[in-house]
């Protein structure tokens, strides 16, 4: 096999079990753009000249082939199917512990994305797509399979190492090779489906056990076992080169995926164990293990008996203290707000929501589920703080304190709350069109938003921010800190209203910047000074507003990959590239019908305002007074924007790095973007 260096697929590969990984690809190197909706480990579109057109016989044959493959693999216990229709041949293969309907269900989405929706390799005659638990490949005239070379292949490795100091890395490499060799031997000699798993004890550098898996395609007739042996031996020979360093460090995990065979090893269990899973070098149980377990259980029971009374007493005192604090806080709140705010009983809330029935559920956010409720004051949106919510009682009280007195047409009105029997519930005015994010996900509804409607949404959001920044409280300022599409709600007239003030902060308007030790918000919408330095100001909301404007105009989310245009890593970088080249019209949503030249000029002016808002330096960004002035005055002369934030950093990489203990590095097949 020939291995070539490859470049990052700009995908949100959060479903991959090898999260901390680097990767190398083998095979053809023509990759098409994808939406963030699909996220394979790797995909390969071979031979750019080998393409078909909509309505060709090849298109019909490919769809028929996909239907046949899904039917075959849906049978209980099935994990592999191959077939051909006319000149089109292909196969699907699931991992040996992922069979039947589970296999078919995942493959169905993959096949739809590749063939029906054409998100992956559109109109290419040859494609191979790898997911963690399955793969799908098709080819015209056997183009992909003629040389039996296992191409296109993909190599990925865990970012963590077993240190080479003291020889641990070398010993781990020997243990990995032994495990994969033995597991491969079992697969081709004894396994009817050419699939095997194994485990081997290690006990050094924090790695107790190394787990291994190998698999071959079971469709090579009489010589399939011999060919499987040769294919896996070829992959095993690459382990020292691909997963060790010159200093002797060895990757704790790695995988090589190919169309004929594949292997993987990792320090964490990633497959379904069976009675056929090999066990090598496993630590033996000590002779007194049963006695140790019995003693431990007895000691634990004794400890429970001794301290159970103390725990119950402490819990009772804590609950009493919390209840007294809550009653005192409620009294102060009602005295401060007065008749503008209502306190509801839990019984009223349960009756209004059908006891929190699924039929009344509108959705769910970080706070918890949101229900539609019929109260005496009318229809309302009822937010129930979930037990496992990232927000707690502090954020709950903060939202009430900040928003209860706010009166503005572009802010969602807080009607009241309920704090009873450990339930924390907020009651808001009901917004019939739900959130801007919900509309965004509905293709038909989003396409119905004309430019005047989108412009009104942009203007309304700006007016709401202007109010909380400058006019909500005398000499005080509120920073929202989590402005995004899902926190902009729309009423029956598509009028926008900003919601969710759970992590908002109020401070003196004379203070230009604050620091926080706890990073809260949504990646992609966070200003860089907040994300990297934990400092925020009104300019942080301005940044989030700029991101929202770009999304509304383009119809694309901030973390979308734009590899067709100068390798732009995110929406902000893509918009900047277009602005720099004088091609802003390319950013405008295809579903947005521009009626005349003046309308086009208004949209381009909005793009320029958005780019001014997302500049890296907060001092370069306008405040919301300036933004509102620029939006309302079509003839105003605007400054030229500077480089946006995250210009050289993919948003999805920031998300991945923030959500995982170790960073993930992806290197995939090279791609040449058209100029």
C-alpha positions in Angstrom: 0.0 0.0 0.0 1.1 3.6 -0.7 0.5 6.1 2.1 0.3 9.8 1.4 0.1 12.8 3.7 -3.4 14.3 3.8 -5.0 17.5 5.1 -7.9 18.2 7.6 -11.4 17.4 6.7 -13.3 20.3 8.2 -16.0 18.2 9.9 -17.3 18.0 13.4 -16.1 14.4 13.9 -17.5 14.2 17.5 -19.0 10.8 16.9 -15.6 9.1 16.3 -14.5 6.9 19.1 -10.8 7.8 18.3 -11.4 11.4 19.4 -7.8 12.4 20.1 -6.3 11.4 16.8 -4.1 12.2 13.8 -4.9 10.7 10.4 -3.2 9.8 7.1 -5.1 8.9 4.0 -4.4 6.6 1.0 -6.1 6.7 -2.4 -7.7 9.3 -4.5 -7.6 12.8 -3.2 -10.7 14.7 -4.5 -13.0 15.7 -1.6 -16.3 17.5 -1.9 -17.8 19.9 0.6 -20.3 18.5 3.2 -22.8 20.0 5.5 -22.1 19.7 9.2 -25.1 17.3 9.3 -23.0 14.3 8.2 -19.7 13.4 9.8 -17.9 10.3 8.6 -14.4 9.5 9.8 -13.2 9.8 6.2 -14.5 9.8 2.7 -12.8 9.5 -0.7 -14.2 10.7 -4.1 -12.1 9.0 -6.7 -11.3 10.2 -10.2 -12.7 13.6 -10.8 -13.2 12.8 -14.5 -15.4 9.8 -13.6 -18.7 11.6 -13.0 -22.3 11.0 -14.1 -25.2 13.4 -14.5 -28.7 13.5 -13.0 -31.0 11.2 -14.9 -28.2 9.0 -16.3 -28.6 5.2 -16.3 -25.7 5.2 -13.8 -27.8 7.3 -11.4 -30.7 4.8 -11.6 -28.4 1.8 -11.3 -26.7 3.3 -8.2 -30.0 3.9 -6.5 -31.1 0.3 -7.3 -27.8 -1.0 -5.9 -28.2 0.9 -2.7 -31.7 -0.5 -2.2 -30.5 -4.0 -2.7 -27.6 -3.6 -0.2 -29.9 -2.2 2.5 -32.3 -5.1 2.0 -29.6 -7.7 2.3 -28.0 -6.1 5.4 -31.3 -5.6 7.3 -31.5 -9.4 8.0 -30.8 -10.2 11.7 -27.2 -11.0 12.2 -26.2 -9.6 8.8 -23.2 -7.2 8.6 -22.0 -7.4 5.0 -23.6 -7.2 1.6 -22.2 -6.7 -1.9 -23.9 -6.6 -5.3 -23.9 -5.0 -8.7 -26.5 -3.4 -11.0 -25.3 -3.1 -14.5 -21.8 -1.5 -14.5 -22.2 -0.3 -10.8 -20.8 -2.5 -8.1 -20.6 -1.8 -4.4 -20.7 -3.1 -0.9 -21.6 -2.2 2.7 -19.7 -3.5 5.7 -20.5 -3.1 9.4 -18.3 -3.9 12.3 -18.8 -7.5 13.4 -20.6 -6.5 16.6 -22.9 -4.1 14.9 -25.4 -6.1 12.8 -28.9 -6.4 11.4 -31.3 -3.4 11.9 -28.7 -1.4 13.8 -26.3 -1.7 10.9 -29.0 -1.0 8.3 -30.3 2.1 10.1 -26.9 3.8 10.2 -26.2 2.8 6.6 -29.5 4.1 5.5 -28.5 7.6 6.6 -25.1 7.3 5.0 -26.5 6.1 1.7 -29.1 8.9 1.7 -26.4 11.5 2.2 -24.2 10.1 -0.5 -26.8 9.2 -3.2 -30.2 10.8 -2.5 -29.1 14.1 -0.8 -25.6 14.1 -2.5 -23.9 15.6 0.5 -20.9 13.4 -0.1 -19.1 13.0 -3.5 -22.1 14.3 -5.6 -22.3 12.7 -9.0 -19.0 10.8 -8.6 -19.0 7.3 -10.0 -16.6 6.0 -7.3 -16.7 6.8 -3.6 -15.7 5.2 -0.3 -17.1 6.4 3.0 -15.8 5.3 6.4 -17.7 5.7 9.7 -16.7 4.3 13.1 -19.1 1.2 12.9 -19.7 0.8 9.2 -18.5 1.7 5.7 -20.0 2.1 2.2 -18.3 1.9 -1.2 -19.4 1.9 -4.8 -17.6 2.0 -8.1 -18.3 1.9 -11.8 -16.7 -1.0 -13.8 -14.9 -2.0 -10.6 -12.6 1.0 -10.7 -11.9 1.0 -7.0 -11.4 -2.7 -6.6 -9.5 -3.9 -9.7 -6.0 -3.8 -8.1 -7.1 -5.3 -4.7 -4.7 -2.9 -3.0 -6.9 -2.0 0.0 -7.2 1.6 -1.4 -8.5 4.1 -0.5 -7.2 3.6 3.1 -7.2 5.9 6.1 -4.9 5.9 9.1 -5.7 7.6 12.4 -3.9 7.7 15.7 -4.6 8.6 19.3 -2.8 11.9 20.3 -1.6 10.3 23.6 1.6 8.3 23.9 3.2 5.6 26.0 6.5 7.4 26.8 9.6 5.8 25.3 11.7 6.7 28.4 12.8 3.4 30.1 11.7 1.3 27.2 7.9 1.5 28.0 7.1 2.7 24.5 9.0 -0.2 22.9 7.3 -2.8 25.3 3.9 -1.3 24.5 4.6 -1.6 20.7 5.6 -5.3 21.1 2.4 -5.9 23.1 0.3 -4.2 20.5 2.0 -6.2 17.6 1.5 -9.5 19.5 -2.1 -8.7 20.2 -2.9 -7.7 16.6 -1.0 -10.7 15.2 -2.8 -13.2 17.4 -6.2 -11.6 16.8 -5.6 -11.6 13.0 -4.5 -15.2 13.1 -7.8 -16.1 14.9 -9.8 -14.1 12.4 -8.5 -15.9 9.3 -8.2 -19.3 10.8 -11.2 -19.7 13.1 -13.7 -16.9 12.5 -16.4 -17.6 10.0 -17.0 -13.9 9.4 -13.3 -12.9 9.3 -13.7 -10.7 12.4 -12.0 -11.0 15.8 -11.3 -9.0 18.9 -8.7 -9.4 21.6 -7.3 -8.0 24.9 -3.8 -8.0 26.4 -2.6 -6.8 29.8 0.1 -4.2 29.9 0.1 -2.3 33.3 2.5 0.6 32.5 2.2 4.3 31.9 -1.5 4.3 32.9 -2.4 1.6 30.3 -3.8 -1.4 32.1 -5.1 -3.3 29.0 -4.8 -2.8 25.3 -7.8 -3.8 23.2 -7.5 -4.9 19.5 -9.9 -5.6 16.6 -9.3 -6.8 13.0 -11.8 -7.5 10.2 -11.8 -8.5 6.5 -14.5 -8.4 3.9 -16.0 -11.9 3.8 -16.6 -12.0 0.0 -13.5 -13.6 -1.6 -14.9 -17.1 -2.3 -12.4 -20.0 -1.7 -9.3 -17.9 -1.2 -10.8 -15.4 1.2 -8.9 -16.7 4.3 -5.5 -16.5 2.5 -6.2 -13.1 1.1 -7.4 -11.9 4.5 -4.2 -13.1 6.1 -2.1 -11.2 3.5 -4.2 -8.1 3.8 -3.9 -7.9 7.6 -0.2 -8.8 7.5 0.3 -5.8 5.3 -1.5 -3.5 7.7 0.3 -5.0 10.7 3.7 -4.2 9.1 2.8 -0.5 9.1 2.2 -0.3 12.9 5.8 0.5 13.9 6.1 3.2 11.3 2.8 4.9 11.7 2.4 4.8 15.5 5.9 5.3 16.9 8.2 8.3 17.0 12.0 8.5 16.6 12.3 8.9 20.4 10.6 5.6 21.0 7.2 7.0 22.1 4.2 4.8 20.9 0.7 5.9 20.3 -1.8 4.4 22.8 -4.3 3.9 20.1 -4.5 3.7 16.3 -6.5 2.4 13.4 -6.1 1.6 9.7 -9.2 1.4 7.6 -9.2 -0.1 4.0 -11.8 -1.5 1.6 -10.5 -5.1 2.1 -9.4 -5.2 5.7 -8.9 -3.0 8.7 -7.5 -3.0 12.2 -7.6 -0.9 15.4 -6.1 -0.9 18.9 -6.8 1.3 21.9 -6.3 1.5 25.6 -10.1 1.8 26.2 -12.7 -0.9 25.3 -14.4 0.1 22.0 -16.1 -3.2 20.9 -18.6 -5.7 22.2 -16.8 -8.4 24.1 -17.8 -12.0 23.4 -16.8 -15.5 24.5 -14.5 -15.6 21.5 -12.6 -12.4 22.5 -8.9 -13.4 22.9 -7.3 -12.8 26.4 -3.5 -12.4 26.4 -1.2 -11.6 29.3 -4.1 -10.8 31.6 -3.2 -10.3 35.3 -4.1 -13.4 37.4 -6.5 -13.1 40.3 -4.8 -13.3 43.8 -5.7 -16.2 46.0 -7.4 -14.0 48.6 -9.5 -12.0 46.2 -12.8 -13.4 47.5 -11.8 -12.6 51.1 -10.8 -9.1 50.1 -14.1 -8.5 48.4 -16.1 -9.9 51.3 -14.1 -7.7 53.8 -14.7 -4.6 51.6 -18.4 -5.2 51.5 -18.6 -5.7 55.3 -16.6 -2.6 55.9 -18.8 -0.6 53.5 -22.0 -1.8 55.2 -20.5 -0.9 58.6 -19.6 2.6 57.5 -23.1 3.1 56.1 -24.7 2.1 59.4 -22.4 4.4 61.4 -22.9 7.5 59.2 -26.4 7.1 57.8 -28.0 8.9 60.8 -25.5 11.8 60.4 -26.2 12.1 56.7 -29.9 12.3 57.2 -29.5 14.9 59.9 -27.3 17.1 57.7 -29.6 16.7 54.8 -32.6 17.8 56.9 -30.7 20.9 58.1 -29.6 21.8 54.6 -33.1 21.5 53.1 -34.5 23.6 55.9 -31.9 26.3 55.4 -32.4 26.3 51.6 -36.2 26.6 52.1 -35.9 29.5 54.5 -33.5 31.3 52.1 -35.9 30.7 49.2 -38.9 32.1 51.1 -36.9 35.2 52.1 -35.6 35.7 48.6 -39.1 35.3 47.2 -40.5 38.0 49.5 -37.8 40.5 48.5 -38.4 39.7 44.8 -42.2 40.3 44.9 -41.7 43.5 46.9 -39.2 44.8 44.3 -41.1 43.8 41.2 -44.7 44.1 42.4 -47.7 43.4 40.1 -45.5 43.0 37.0 -44.5 39.6 38.1 -46.5 36.5 39.3 -45.6 33.6 41.5 -47.3 30.4 40.4 -47.9 27.3 42.4 -46.5 23.9 41.2 -50.1 22.7 41.0 -51.0 25.5 38.5 -47.9 24.7 36.4 -48.8 20.9 36.4 -52.3 21.6 35.3 -51.2 24.0 32.6 -48.7 21.5 31.1 -50.7 18.3 31.5 -48.2 17.3 34.3 -45.3 18.1 32.0 -46.6 15.8 29.2 -44.5 15.1 26.1 -47.4 16.4 24.0 -46.9 19.9 25.5 -43.1 19.9 25.2 -41.8 22.6 22.8 -38.1 21.7 23.0 -35.1 21.6 25.3 -32.0 23.7 26.0 -29.2 24.0 28.5 -31.7 25.1 31.1 -34.0 22.2 30.7 -37.2 21.3 28.8 -39.7 24.0 27.7 -43.4 23.3 27.6 -46.5 25.1 26.2 -48.9 25.8 29.0 -52.4 27.3 29.3 -52.5 29.5 32.4 -55.1 31.9 33.6 -53.1 34.8 32.0 -53.1 33.0 28.6 -50.8 30.7 26.7 -47.2 30.7 28.0 -43.8 29.1 27.5 -42.8 27.3 30.7 -39.1 26.5 31.3 -38.4 23.8 33.8 -34.9 23.6 35.3 -33.6 20.1 34.7 -31.9 18.2 37.5 -28.8 17.7 35.3 -28.9 21.2 33.8 -25.6 23.1 33.4 -27.4 26.0 34.9 -28.2 26.0 38.6 -30.2 27.9 41.2 -27.8 30.9 40.9 -28.4 31.2 37.1 -32.1 30.7 37.7 -32.3 33.6 40.2 -30.0 35.7 38.0 -32.3 35.4 35.0 -35.3 36.5 37.1 -33.4 39.4 38.7 -32.2 40.7 35.4 -35.1 40.3 33.1 -38.2 40.7 35.3 -38.0 44.5 35.2 -37.0 44.7 31.5 -39.7 46.2 29.3 -38.8 46.2 25.6 -40.6 44.9 22.5 -37.5 43.0 21.4 -37.0 41.1 24.7 -39.0 38.1 25.7 -41.3 39.1 28.6 -40.9 37.1 31.9 -44.4 36.6 33.3 -43.5 34.8 36.5 -41.9 31.9 38.2 -42.5 28.9 40.4 -40.1 27.7 43.2 -41.7 24.9 45.1 -40.7 21.3 46.1 -37.2 21.7 44.5 -38.8 22.7 41.2 -37.4 25.9 39.6 -39.6 27.1 36.7 -39.8 30.3 34.6 -42.9 31.4 32.8 -42.4 33.4 29.6 -44.7 34.9 27.0 -45.4 32.3 24.3 -43.7 32.8 20.9 -45.6 30.9 18.2 -42.7 30.7 15.7 -40.3 29.4 18.3 -36.6 30.2 17.8 -34.6 31.6 14.9 -32.6 28.3 15.0 -35.8 26.2 14.7 -36.7 28.3 11.5 -33.2 27.8 10.3 -33.5 24.0 10.5 -36.8 24.1 8.5 -35.7 24.5 4.9 -39.0 25.5 3.5 -39.7 28.0 6.3 -36.3 29.5 6.1 -36.6 29.9 2.3 -39.9 31.9 2.9 -38.0 34.6 4.8 -37.7 37.5 2.4 -35.0 40.1 2.8 -37.4 42.6 4.4 -38.3 40.0 7.0 -34.6 39.1 7.7 -33.8 42.8 7.8 -36.5 43.3 10.4 -35.1 40.4 12.4 -31.6 41.9 12.3 -32.9 45.4 13.3 -35.0 43.9 16.1 -32.0 42.0 17.6 -29.9 45.2 17.4 -32.6 47.2 19.2 -32.9 44.6 22.0 -29.1 44.7 22.5 -29.0 48.5 22.5 -31.7 48.5 25.2 -29.9 46.2 27.6 -26.5 47.8 27.0 -27.6 51.4 27.4 -31.1 52.0 28.6 -32.3 49.1 30.8 -31.0 50.5 34.1 -29.7 53.9 35.1 -25.9 53.9 34.9 -26.0 50.1 34.6 -25.3 47.8 31.7 -26.4 44.2 31.0 -24.2 41.9 28.9 -26.2 38.8 27.6 -23.1 36.6 27.0 -25.0 33.9 25.1 -26.6 35.6 22.1 -27.2 32.9 19.4 -29.9 31.8 17.0 -31.6 29.5 19.5 -31.9 32.4 22.0 -33.7 34.7 19.5 -37.5 33.9 19.5 -40.0 34.9 16.9 -43.6 35.9 17.5 -46.5 35.3 15.1 -45.4 38.3 13.0 -41.8 37.1 12.9 -40.7 39.9 15.3 -37.5 38.9 17.1 -37.2 38.8 20.9 -34.0 38.0 22.8 -34.4 35.3 25.5 -32.4 33.3 28.0 -30.6 35.7 30.4 -29.4 32.9 32.7 -25.7 33.8 32.3 -26.1 37.5 31.7 -24.2 40.0 33.9 -25.1 43.5 35.1 -22.4 46.0 36.0 -21.7 49.7 36.1 -21.7 51.4 32.6 -18.5 53.1 33.5 -16.7 49.7 33.6 -15.4 48.8 30.2 -14.4 45.2 30.8 -14.9 42.4 33.4 -13.1 39.1 34.1 -14.7 35.8 35.0 -13.2 32.5 36.2 -16.0 30.4 34.7 -16.3 30.2 30.9 -20.0 30.0 29.9 -21.7 30.4 26.6 -21.7 28.8 23.1 -18.6 28.1 21.1 -18.6 29.9 17.7 -20.6 32.8 19.1 -18.0 33.6 21.8 -15.8 36.6 21.3 -12.1 35.7 21.3 -11.3 37.8 24.4 -13.9 35.9 26.3 -12.9 32.4 25.0 -9.2 32.8 25.4 -8.8 35.4 28.3 -12.1 35.1 30.2 -12.8 38.8 29.8 -16.1 40.2 28.5 -17.8 43.5 27.8 -20.6 44.9 25.6 -18.3 44.3 22.7 -18.6 40.5 23.3 -22.4 40.8 22.6 -21.5 42.8 19.5 -19.3 40.0 18.2 -22.2 37.5 18.7 -24.5 39.8 16.9 -22.1 40.0 13.9 -22.0 36.2 13.7 -25.9 36.1 13.8 -26.1 38.6 11.0 -23.7 36.5 8.8 -25.9 33.4 9.5 -29.1 35.2 8.7 -27.8 36.6 5.4 -25.9 33.4 4.2 -28.3 30.8 5.5 -25.3 28.9 6.9 -24.1 28.2 10.4 -20.9 29.7 11.8 -19.1 26.3 11.9 -19.8 25.4 8.3 -16.7 24.5 6.2 -16.2 26.6 3.1 -13.4 24.8 1.4 -14.4 25.8 -2.0 -13.2 29.3 -1.5 -9.6 29.8 -0.5 -9.8 27.2 2.3 -11.9 29.4 4.6 -12.3 27.6 7.9 -15.5 29.1 9.1 -18.3 31.5 8.2 -16.4 34.6 9.4 -13.3 33.8 7.4 -15.4 32.9 4.3 -17.2 36.2 4.5 -13.9 38.1 4.9 -12.4 36.4 1.9 -15.4 37.3 -0.2 -15.3 40.9 1.1 -11.6 41.2 0.4 -12.1 40.0 -3.2 -15.2 42.1 -3.8 -17.4 39.1 -4.2 -19.8 39.7 -1.3 -22.8 38.6 -3.4 -21.6 35.0 -3.2 -22.4 35.1 0.5 -26.1 35.8 0.0 -28.3 32.8 0.7 -29.4 31.1 -2.5 -33.0 31.0 -1.2 -33.0 34.7 -0.8 -34.6 36.4 -3.8 -33.1 39.9 -4.3 -35.7 42.1 -6.1 -33.6 45.1 -7.1 -30.2 46.7 -6.9 -31.0 48.8 -3.9 -31.9 45.7 -1.9 -28.6 44.0 -2.9 -26.7 47.1 -1.7 -28.6 46.9 1.6 -27.5 43.3 2.1 -23.9 44.0 1.2 -23.9 46.9 3.7 -25.2 44.5 6.4 -22.4 42.1 5.6 -19.9 45.0 6.1 -21.5 45.9 9.4 -21.3 42.2 10.5 -17.6 42.1 9.6 -17.0 45.2 11.6 -18.7 43.5 14.6 -16.6 40.3 14.4 -13.2 42.0 14.3 -10.6 40.3 16.5 -9.8 43.4 18.6 -12.9 44.5 20.7 -11.7 48.1 20.5 -12.2 48.0 16.7 -15.8 46.8 17.0 -18.6 49.4 17.0 -20.9 49.5 20.0 -24.6 48.9 19.6 -25.4 52.6 19.3 -23.1 52.8 16.3 -24.5 49.5 14.9 -28.1 50.7 15.1 -27.1 54.0 13.5 -25.4 52.2 10.6 -28.4 49.9 10.1 -30.9 52.7 10.0 -28.8 55.1 7.8 -28.3 53.4 4.4 -26.2 56.3 3.2 -23.6 56.3 6.0 -20.0 55.8 5.1 -18.7 52.7 6.8 -15.1 51.8 7.8 -13.3 48.9 6.2 -13.3 45.9 8.5 -10.1 44.2 9.6 -9.4 40.5 9.9 -12.2 38.7 11.8 -11.7 36.6 14.9 -10.7 32.9 14.5 -9.4 33.8 11.0 -6.9 31.0 11.0 -8.7 28.6 13.4 -11.6 26.3 12.4 -14.5 26.9 14.7 -15.2 23.2 14.9 -11.6 22.5 16.1 -12.2 25.1 18.9 -15.4 23.3 19.9 -13.7 19.9 19.9 -10.8 21.2 22.0 -13.2 22.7 24.4 -15.3 19.7 24.9 -12.6 17.0 25.3 -9.8 16.5 27.8 -7.2 16.1 25.0 -7.1 18.0 21.7 -7.9 16.2 18.4 -5.7 16.7 15.4 -7.0 15.5 11.9 -4.9 15.1 8.8 -6.8 13.8 5.8 -6.4 13.6 2.1 -5.2 16.8 0.2 -7.8 18.9 -1.5 -7.3 21.7 -4.0 -9.9 24.5 -3.7 -11.0 26.3 -6.8 -9.9 29.9 -7.0 
